[in-house]
Amino acid sequence: MGVDFTWDHISLKNYQFVLETSPKAKRAIGNSVQLAVVITIIGVMIGTMFAYFRVRKPNRWNQLSEIAISLPYALPGTVMALSMIFAWMEPIPGWNPGIYGSVLILFIAYFTRFLILQVRGSITAVLQVDYTMEEAAIVSGSNSWVKWRKILLPLLLPSILSGAFLVFLTALTELTVSSLLWSSNSETIGVVIFGFEQAGYTTYSTAFSSLIIIFILLGFFLLYITQFLWNRKVARAR
């Protein structure tokens, strides 16, 4: 920015700095991918099971639980981060478990904040499956494992993957919560990009952002291919 548009200024050196030279950028990519993958896997399992019982066995308890799960996502990120600091600095007076100031607090914060995204996606998926299909499986003598493996998962998987991918992307590019909870060696992608921009290294922040956009587009393409192949496999099985 501010430099004349010439062929001499068109290079990949800013991308090289982000991918090879900058230890913070490389560490941030590893931290964010690790956070996003773990949160996505845990969210798929817990969020899908909660959504199933929320739809199939509705009661006051799971209604209140859904509201409680939604609240962290509704709060502003800074408020959510401050609540995490107050909650984990000393959960019990005089006892510090060492969670605050480590990457573990980011795992807890991300899971608490983004679980509702998976729950909503899984609820939509469960609502699309007629309960009579489960009743037919039970009448045929199938146990719970067989019912999930042969009936529910093939039908629910495309929608579950959409929710999981949303959780993954949101966690990968999160900034507001991370900006208050990150510590040394636990930088995330959003924090590093914001730091480059604030320090005046606009070319580095732009290059880093461009790489993330390319990564997201590739992720959408892979998700589309996976859903297409899975739907075709299910259609053939029918």
N, C-alpha and C positions, 0 to 999 in steps of 0.2 A: 504494500500500500504506500503510495507516494513516490514510487519509483517508475521511471519511464518504461513503457512497454517496448522492450527490445528482445531480440533472440538471446542475447547474453544473460538475460534475467529469467529465462525459462529453463528451469532445471528441477531435479528431484532432490536437491540437497536438504530441503526442509523435511521431506519425508524420511530421508536417510537419518537426519538428526533424531527424529521421533522414534524410529524403529531400531537404530543401532547405537547412537551416541548418548542419548539422554537416559540415565539410569532411572530417573523418576517416571518417565513415560513407559519404559519397559516394565517397571514394577507395577505401575498403575494398571496396565493391560492385564497382567497376571492376576492382580488382586481383584479387579472388577469381573473378569471372566470366572474366577473361582467363586466369588460371591454369588454371581448370577446363576451359575450352574447348580450350586448347592441349594440355593433358595428355590430354584425352579423344581428340582427333584423332590425336595421335601414338600413344597407347596402342592405339587401334583398329587402326591400320596395323601396328605392330610386334607387338602382342599376338596379333592374328589370324594373322599369318604364322608366328609362333613356334608357336602352337597347332596350326596345320595340319601343320607338319613334326614336331611332338611326337607327333601322332596317327598320321600317315601313314608317317613314317620314324623310328620310335623307336630310339634308341641311347643309349649311356651318356652321351654328351656332352650331349644335350638333357635327359636326366634330371637330371644335375648342374646344368644351367642352370636348370631349373625350381625346384630346391631353392634355388639362389642368388637367384632372383627372389622366392621366397616369404619368404626370411629378413628383408628389411627390413620387411615387413608384420607379421611375428611379433614383432619387437622393440618394446618400449615406445617411444612417441613421443619422449620426452625422450632416450632412448639414441640413437635414430635422428638426432635433431637434433644431439646432441653429436658423433656420428661425422661428420656433414656439416661441422661447424665444424672439427674436426681435419683432415678430408680436404682442405678447400678453403681454409683459411686460408693455408697454404703447401704446395701439392701437392709441390713440389720445394723443398728448403731454399734460402732466399734468393730465391725467386720467388713473388710474389703476383699471381695473374691478375685480382684484383679481383672475384671471384665472391662471396666472403664479404662480407656487408654490402650486397648488392644483391638485387634481386628475382630474379635468375637462380638464386640458390641455392635459392629456393623452388621454381622450376620443376624443378630437378634432384632435390630432395628428394621432391616430390610424385610425379614420374614414377617414381623408384626405389621409393617406398613403395606406390603404388597400381597398378602395372603388373600385378601378380599377379591383381587383380580382373578385368581384361579377359582375361587369359590363361585363367583358369578358366572364364569365361563362353564364350569362343571354343572352348575344348576341348570343352565340353559340346555346343556347336553342331556342331562337326565330327564328333563321335561319332554324331550323329543322321543324318548323310548317308552312305548306302551307297556304298562305294568303287566298286561296279560301275557307278554312274552316271558316274563319271569315266572308267572304262575304256571305256564305250560312247562317250563323247565323243572319246577319243583314237583309238579304232578308226574313228570317223566322220571323222577328219581334222582335228578342232578343235585349235587351238593353246592354250597356257596362258591367254592373254588371253580368248579366247572361252569357254573352260571356266569361268573365274572369273566372267565377265560374265553368261553365260546359264544357268549351272547352279548354281555354288556360292553366289554372292552372293544370288540370290533365295531360296535355301533357308536360308542362314546369317544373313541380315540381321536378322530379328526377335530372335534370341538375342544377336547381336552388339550390337544397340541396347540390350538390357537390361543387358548388361555395361557398355557405354559410359555409360549413364545412372547406373549405380551408381558408376562412377569419377567422373563429373561431380559427383554429390551429395556424395560423400565428400570430394573436393577442395574443393568450395565451402564446406563447413562445418567444415573441419579446424581444429584448435586446438593440439594438443600440440606438433606439430613447428613450427608457425608461431610459437608463443609464444617460442621461443628463436632463431628465424632471422629474424624480421621486423626491419626497420630503418625509418628515417625515409622516409615516402612509400610504404612497401610493406606497410602494414597490411592484414590480411585481415578478413573478416567475423567469424570466431571471435574474433580478437584484440580487435576493437573492442567486441563484445558483452561479452566478459570484462572489458575495461577499464571500460565503463559500470557493470557490476555491482559491481566492486571499488571504484569511486569513489562508490558509493551512489546512482547514477542508475538506480534499478530500473525506472522507467517507460520510460526510453529503451531499456534493454536488452530489456525485454519487448516494446516496439513493434517493435524491430529483429528480434527472434526471431519475432514473429508474421508479419512480412513475409516472412521466409525460409520459414516453414512454408507460407504461401500460395503462394509461388513453387514450392516442392517439389510441392505438390498439383497445381498447374497443369502442372508438368512430367510428373507421372505420367499425367495426363489426356491430354496431347499424345502421350506415348509409347504409351498404349493405343490411341488413334485411329490413330497411324501404323502400329502393328503390325497392327491390324484391317484397315486399307485395303490394306496390303502383302500380307497373307495372302489377302485376297479377290482381289487382282490375280494372285497366283501360282496360286490355284485356277482362275481363269478361263483362264489361259494353258495349264493342263494339259488 
